[in-house]
Amino acid sequence: MPASFAGIRPVIHTPFSSRGSALQYGVSDHELKALVRRMLGAGVDGLVVLGLASEAWTLTDREREAILDAISDAVSGAVPLVAGVDGPSHVAAERARTAAARGCSALMVLPPPWARTTAQLIEHFCLLADAARVPILVQDSPQASGVTLSIEAIVELAASHPLIGAVKSEAPGSGPKITSLVAAGLEVVAGWGGLHYLENIDRGASGCMPGCDLAPALLEVDRLARSGDRPGATRLYQAILPLLSYEAQSLELLISGAKRLLRRQRVFSDDGLRPPARALDEFEVASFDRFFEQLEENGVPGFERES
């Protein structure tokens, strides 16, 4: 059975510098490392790099490699790294090899949009597993990939290779699917920011891969829930639920909210997404700031304002 993906493992957001034109909207290496140090200080169980919340689709392969090197250097073996991998099979296989060679102990693989049969999925995932020789987490996110994975297809996929045995479930209404996959012997971790995470725990999810804004709070939710303090876990989860629900409207809004908080906390100097992307309007900015102020006043972990 592949290594466990248990615990809270946030997806690292990519800090961009907005100086210059859109083509010069570069990655800030020192802010990237500052975010990694902040997450390590919070006590996370691992980190996810080059995921959807990292805006990986906007990055060149050279930038992906530089980000892997910077994060691996900042982590220095303190926690395991999971790298997101996408693209056509030959491109994805090369990215998988590169991630493993740069210190990632596992891969999170988004199904390619052209894979319309289980046989095609198996061929793609097995190619990547053989190329990297590290455990693979299947990212079940049809809203991002355009691929709907049935329970049967996922179970067959996991049976096809010894390094495939876990799923990140973030499809809408995926609760019953999580229950079925766990019953089939697969490890399941929650995604989509941590929405429904308490129920996901009840259904057997081993952990969550949220954004960096809510990772410290979800660490405490996870600890309380698994130690038997369900009332405490519920109170904290209900405190962050308005922000969670607001961010769940879209991937861009989730990333924008996390980046705005990181700018507020002086971890990032810029909260913009890489162009072309829609900037927050004045109403969204006001909503996020109200959420942050309320969570800070309530002492929720991760929302402390930097002095």
Sequence and secondary structure as in RCSB ss.txt:
>XXXX:A:sequence
MPASFAGIRPVIHTPFSSRGSALQYGVSDHELKALVRRMLGAGVDGLVVLGLASEAWTLTDREREAILDAISDAV
SGAVPLVAGVDGPSHVAAERARTAAARGCSALMVLPPPWARTTAQLIEHFCLLADAARVPILVQDSPQASGVTLS
IEAIVELAASHPLIGAVKSEAPGSGPKITSLVAAGLEVVAGWGGLHYLENIDRGASGCMPGCDLAPALLEVDRLA
RSGDRPGATRLYQAILPLLSYEAQSLELLISGAKRLLRRQRVFSDDGLRPPARALDEFEVASFDRFFEQLEENGV
PGFERES
>XXXX:A:secstr
      EE  B    B   S GGG  B HHHHHHHHHHHHHHT S EEESSGGGTGGG  HHHHHHHHHHHHHHH
TTSS EEEEE SSHHHHHHHHHHHHHTT SEEEE   TT  SHHHHHHHHHHHHHHH S EEEEE HHHHS    
HHHHHHHHHT TTEEEEEE STT HHHHHHHHHTT EEEE GGGTTHHHHHHTT  EE   TTTHHHHHHHHHHH
HTT HHHHHHHHHHHHHHHHHHTT HHHHHHHHHHHHHHTTS S     SS     HHHHHHHHHHHHHHHHTT 
TT     
